[in-house]
Amino acid sequence: MTDEKKSNGPERANWLFILTTGIVLFLFASAFILSYDALLNLARDNGISPRLAPLWPLGLDAFMAAASLAVIWATTNQTRVIWFWFLVGGAVLASIVGNIVHADGTIVAQAIAALPPIVAFLSFEVLMTMVRHETERAGLRSTLDQLRADIDGARTIRDQEVAELESIRDKARTARGRLKSIDEKLADQRRLVKELEEAGGDPIVARRRHLADLLQSTNGNQLTNDELLVRLGEAGYDIGLTTLKRDRKAIEEQAP
């Protein structure tokens, strides 16, 4: 329900903006036509030929429209051009004066004559306020979209860095495991070298000494031949059952 309200809110605002813009343009066009008619009659009454008279009010009101469009352009492009407003104000003031001069001498007639250009200016000001608001909102929306895009990009980069860090950690764990295995192999090699040196360089003597140590370290628990073969294999002495029996016999014969 909340998401539906959020989605319908901007749509209603857009339709309201379009409707209001249409009404404002209708008022501006109506005021333009009424002012044009008064200025046309003023031009005819003051010596301008009937053939050229339509150009005089058209030039004045068209100038007001052009200046108004210039202000709208400056607003939509977020450019502040003050003299555009002076042009609009001057055109509106000239149109008001022309309408008042054309009217009869009564106050009511002059007020009625001055109303169209005033309505045109006020409707234009309403339109300008709406355009300015929409421009600011569009700018904020664009900024918000850019911020969201930057946040999404930062999150993507962060996720990539986290994945790379996890990959580095996995490689480090694998490397530590390999180093540990290498260290264990080196320790076994150093132990074998030491036992071989103690045995005077005779590998058989070294193997039998190691087997004798295994037999003594069982604390009375007799190891089977299979268990002894496994222990010897872990120590680097890969022999068969026949050799194991021969070594055990030799150790027993040497025992006091």
PyMOL commands that set and color helices and strands:
alter all, ss='L'
color gray80, all
select helices_A, chain A and resi 2-45+55-76+82-102+107-198+203-216+225-234+241-254
alter helices_A, ss='H'
color red, helices_A
deselect
rebuild
show_as cartoon
